[in-house]
């Protein structure tokens, strides 16, 4: 389950119901879909074929369709970052630059870990530390950035309305 960490005092929210309540107060969608239905080779593999990516998307098709109806998402794909990713350190520098999007930024963590650092409604910054099975949707125009945790890997389903709306505005 996701955790929330506040930048100013390093305090955490870890209880699932409190995490959900806080994120809802920030208009951030948080859901936990779990990953138990996936074979281990689809979770632990960071060199996926197109067929394996499609298997992951198919495994979560009901949830993808449900949130897409609610939020207007039209596209779903898989992003994979790990030490096998060429220029990973350069990408992470780019991702850590604070930005926003004209669409929601919606990610479902299939494996690995990631951190969305978000500027809260009160101007206070907090991290959402994602675990496998967590979905987060950061609202459009919310200032944020993304980075990896110590394992330096994440495999995630990305959902968005249009590719243009997903482009970062720094």
VEXLOPA-715508 format. One record per residue (C-alpha): x, y, z. Coordinates in steps of 0.5 Angstrom, whole numbers, m for minus. Example, Ala and Ser with C-alpha at 12.3 -4.5 7.8 and 13.67 -1.06 7.14 Angstrom:
<vexlos>
VEXLO      u      v      w
VEXLO     25     m9     16
VEXLO     27     m2     14
</vexlos>
This chain:
<vexlos>
VEXLO      u      v      w
VEXLO      0      0      0
VEXLO      2      7     m1
VEXLO      5     12      4
VEXLO      5     19      4
VEXLO     11     23      7
VEXLO     11     30      8
VEXLO     17     34      6
VEXLO     17     39     11
VEXLO     18     35     17
VEXLO     19     28     15
VEXLO     13     25     18
VEXLO      9     19     15
VEXLO      2     17     14
VEXLO      2     10     13
VEXLO     m5      7     15
VEXLO     m9      5      9
VEXLO    m15      9     10
VEXLO    m11     15     13
VEXLO     m7     15      6
VEXLO    m14     15      2
VEXLO    m17     20      6
VEXLO    m11     25      5
VEXLO    m10     24     m2
VEXLO    m18     25     m3
VEXLO    m17     31      0
VEXLO    m12     33     m5
VEXLO    m17     31    m11
VEXLO    m12     25    m12
VEXLO    m15     19    m14
VEXLO    m12     13    m10
VEXLO    m14      6    m11
VEXLO    m10     m1    m10
VEXLO    m11     m6    m15
VEXLO     m6    m11    m13
VEXLO     m2    m15    m17
VEXLO     m3    m22    m15
VEXLO     m7    m24    m21
VEXLO      0    m24    m25
VEXLO      5    m29    m26
VEXLO     12    m27    m23
VEXLO     15    m27    m30
VEXLO     11    m21    m32
VEXLO     12    m18    m25
VEXLO     20    m19    m24
VEXLO     21    m18    m32
VEXLO     24    m11    m34
VEXLO     25    m13    m41
VEXLO     18    m14    m43
VEXLO     16    m16    m50
VEXLO     10    m13    m54
VEXLO      6    m19    m52
VEXLO      8    m19    m45
VEXLO      6    m12    m44
VEXLO     m1    m13    m47
VEXLO     m2    m19    m42
VEXLO     m1    m14    m37
VEXLO     m6     m9    m40
VEXLO    m11    m15    m41
VEXLO    m10    m17    m34
VEXLO    m12    m11    m31
VEXLO    m17     m9    m37
VEXLO    m24     m9    m32
VEXLO    m20     m4    m28
VEXLO    m17      0    m34
VEXLO    m24      1    m37
VEXLO    m27      3    m30
VEXLO    m23      9    m29
VEXLO    m22     11    m36
VEXLO    m30     11    m36
VEXLO    m30     16    m30
VEXLO    m24     20    m32
VEXLO    m24     20    m40
VEXLO    m18     16    m41
VEXLO    m17     14    m48
VEXLO    m10     11    m48
VEXLO     m6      6    m44
VEXLO      1      3    m45
VEXLO      7      0    m40
VEXLO     13      4    m38
VEXLO     19      0    m36
VEXLO     25      4    m32
VEXLO     31      0    m29
VEXLO     38      0    m29
VEXLO     37     m4    m36
VEXLO     34      3    m39
VEXLO     39      7    m43
VEXLO     41     14    m40
VEXLO     37     12    m34
VEXLO     40     17    m30
VEXLO     39     23    m35
VEXLO     32     21    m35
VEXLO     31     21    m28
VEXLO     34     28    m28
VEXLO     29     30    m33
VEXLO     23     27    m29
VEXLO     25     30    m22
VEXLO     24     37    m25
VEXLO     18     40    m22
VEXLO     12     41    m28
VEXLO      5     40    m29
VEXLO      1     37    m35
VEXLO     m6     39    m38
VEXLO     m9     32    m37
VEXLO     m9     28    m31
VEXLO     m2     24    m30
VEXLO     m5     17    m28
VEXLO      0     11    m26
VEXLO     m1      4    m24
VEXLO      5      1    m21
VEXLO      6     m7    m23
VEXLO     12     m8    m20
VEXLO     18     m4    m17
VEXLO     17      3    m13
VEXLO     16     10    m15
VEXLO     15     17    m12
VEXLO     11     22    m14
VEXLO     13     29    m10
VEXLO      7     33    m10
VEXLO      5     41     m8
VEXLO     m1     40     m4
VEXLO     m7     45     m4
VEXLO     m4     49      2
VEXLO      3     49     m2
VEXLO      6     44      3
VEXLO     10     38     m1
VEXLO      9     31      0
VEXLO     11     25     m3
VEXLO      7     19     m5
VEXLO     11     13     m5
VEXLO      8      7     m9
VEXLO      8      0     m8
VEXLO      6     m6    m13
VEXLO     m1     m6    m14
VEXLO     m2      2    m13
VEXLO     m6      7    m17
VEXLO     m5     14    m17
VEXLO     m8     20    m21
VEXLO     m5     27    m20
VEXLO    m10     32    m23
VEXLO     m9     36    m29
VEXLO     m5     43    m27
VEXLO     m2     40    m20
VEXLO      5     41    m19
VEXLO      9     35    m18
VEXLO     15     31    m20
VEXLO     17     23    m20
VEXLO     23     19    m18
VEXLO     25     12    m17
VEXLO     26      9    m10
VEXLO     32      5     m8
VEXLO     31     m1    m12
VEXLO     31      4    m18
VEXLO     26      0    m22
VEXLO     19      1    m24
VEXLO     14     m2    m29
VEXLO      7      2    m29
VEXLO      1      2    m33
VEXLO      0      9    m36
VEXLO     m7     12    m37
VEXLO     m8     19    m41
VEXLO    m13     22    m45
VEXLO     m8     25    m50
VEXLO     m1     24    m51
VEXLO      0     32    m52
VEXLO     m4     32    m45
VEXLO      1     28    m42
VEXLO      7     33    m44
VEXLO     11     36    m38
VEXLO     10     44    m37
VEXLO     16     46    m33
</vexlos>
